[in-house]
Amino acid sequence: MRLMLSRRAGIWPFLALAVAVATAALLVPRTPQPLSYHHFADQRNWLGFPNFGDVASNLLFLQFLNEKAES
């Protein structure tokens, strides 16, 4: 026999999990990032865009998302 819970009763486990995750995130110490983290692959400027190669490579993703949204 399947146990049926009301919608309100079914939300409580998710809220408890969210509170537990938020509490853990606040209590765990920060993970330090190396200083080289922001040294991207392409550090050249072009047409006023810093890190142009990294920025331009994302334009294809933007175009793909626009095509998906239109269809």
HELIX and SHEET records of a PDB file:
HELIX    1   1 ARG A    7  LEU A   27  1                                  21    
HELIX    2   2 LEU A   35  HIS A   38  5                                   4    
HELIX    3   3 PHE A   52  SER A   57  1                                   6    
HELIX    4   4 LEU A   59  GLU A   70  1                                  12    
END                                                                             
